[in-house]
Amino acid sequence: MPRSRPKVYAHQRHKKVLKFTKGQFGSRHRLFRRANEAMLKSLFYAYRDRRNRKRDFRSLWIARINAASRLNGLSYSKLVHGLKLANVQVDRKVLAHLAVHDAATFGKIANLAKAQVS
């Protein structure tokens, strides 16, 4: 029996990988083997960084809250502790948004926390 070669499927797979790496630099979008390596690496980075994005945004929110709370005479940790004691359940994303876009409301929240801490 003659040897069969993977013509149609392999060609489709190669086209799919090369289409995926369109826009990559140099041989990474021209040669299948290099393109396949680039594709696997980029899929790995995308998977990993979808999780890291959550970490990065949380640290950004904390930095913004800390800066705004220091303008109101509190440190970040005292602000969060005071809000916990006052049973104010506002997450860090909303607090950071208030700190940037509505300083007056954030000031009222900070004063509420300050009253609980001291």
matplotlib code that plots the C-alpha trace (Angstrom):
import matplotlib.pyplot as plt

x = [0.0, 1.5, 2.3, -0.2, 0.9, -1.0, -1.6, -5.0, -5.1, -1.4, -1.9, -5.0, -3.2, -0.2, -2.5, -4.3, -1.1, 0.3, -2.9, -2.7, 0.8, 0.1, 1.8, 4.6, 8.2, 10.5, 10.2, 7.6, 4.9, 6.5, 7.9, 5.5, 7.9, 8.8, 5.2, 4.0, 6.5, 5.4, 1.7, 2.2, 4.2, 1.6, -1.3, 0.6, 1.3, -2.4, -3.6, -1.1, -1.7, -5.4, -4.8, -2.0, -4.2, -6.4, -3.4, -2.1, -5.4, -5.8, -2.4, -3.2, -6.5, -4.6, -2.1, -4.8, -6.8, -3.6, -2.8, -6.3, -6.6, -3.3, -4.7, -7.5, -5.1, -5.2, -3.0, -4.4, -4.4, -6.2, -8.8, -9.5, -9.6, -11.9, -14.3, -14.4, -15.2, -17.9, -19.4, -19.0, -18.8, -17.2, -14.7, -11.3, -12.4, -15.2, -13.0, -10.3, -12.9, -14.3, -10.7, -10.0, -13.4, -15.2, -12.9, -15.7, -17.5, -14.2, -13.5, -16.8, -16.0, -12.5, -14.0, -16.4, -13.4, -11.3, -14.1, -14.1, -10.3, -9.7]
y = [0.0, 3.4, 5.9, 8.6, 12.1, 14.7, 17.1, 18.8, 18.8, 19.9, 22.7, 23.9, 23.8, 25.7, 28.3, 28.7, 29.2, 31.6, 33.6, 33.7, 35.2, 37.8, 41.0, 39.3, 40.3, 38.6, 34.9, 34.6, 35.2, 33.6, 30.2, 27.6, 26.3, 29.8, 30.9, 27.9, 28.7, 32.3, 31.3, 29.0, 31.6, 34.3, 32.1, 31.3, 35.0, 35.8, 33.2, 34.2, 38.0, 37.7, 36.7, 39.2, 42.0, 41.6, 41.9, 45.0, 46.8, 46.0, 47.5, 50.6, 51.1, 50.8, 53.4, 55.8, 55.3, 55.7, 59.0, 60.4, 59.2, 60.9, 64.2, 63.6, 62.9, 59.1, 56.3, 53.6, 51.0, 53.3, 54.2, 50.6, 49.7, 52.6, 51.6, 48.1, 49.3, 51.6, 48.7, 50.5, 47.9, 49.7, 47.8, 49.2, 49.7, 52.1, 53.8, 54.5, 55.8, 58.2, 59.2, 60.2, 61.6, 62.7, 64.0, 65.5, 62.1, 60.4, 63.1, 62.3, 58.5, 59.3, 61.5, 58.6, 56.2, 58.8, 59.1, 55.3, 55.0, 57.8]
z = [0.0, -0.9, 1.8, 2.3, 3.0, 5.0, 2.2, 2.8, 6.6, 7.0, 4.5, 6.3, 9.6, 8.2, 6.8, 10.1, 12.0, 9.5, 9.5, 13.3, 13.3, 10.6, 11.7, 13.5, 12.7, 10.2, 9.8, 12.5, 10.0, 7.0, 8.1, 9.6, 12.3, 13.5, 13.3, 15.3, 18.0, 18.1, 18.1, 21.1, 23.0, 22.3, 23.4, 26.6, 27.3, 26.6, 29.1, 31.7, 31.3, 31.6, 35.2, 35.7, 34.5, 37.5, 39.8, 38.0, 38.2, 41.9, 42.6, 40.5, 42.4, 45.7, 44.6, 43.6, 46.8, 48.9, 47.1, 47.6, 51.2, 52.1, 50.8, 53.3, 56.2, 56.3, 55.1, 52.9, 55.6, 58.1, 55.5, 54.7, 58.4, 59.2, 56.3, 57.7, 61.2, 59.7, 57.7, 54.4, 51.7, 48.8, 46.7, 45.7, 42.0, 43.1, 45.7, 43.0, 40.6, 43.3, 44.2, 40.6, 39.4, 42.5, 45.2, 47.3, 47.7, 48.4, 51.1, 52.8, 52.8, 54.2, 57.0, 57.8, 58.1, 60.0, 62.6, 63.1, 63.4, 65.9]

ax = plt.figure().add_subplot(projection="3d")
ax.plot(x, y, z, "-o")
ax.set_aspect("equal")
plt.show()
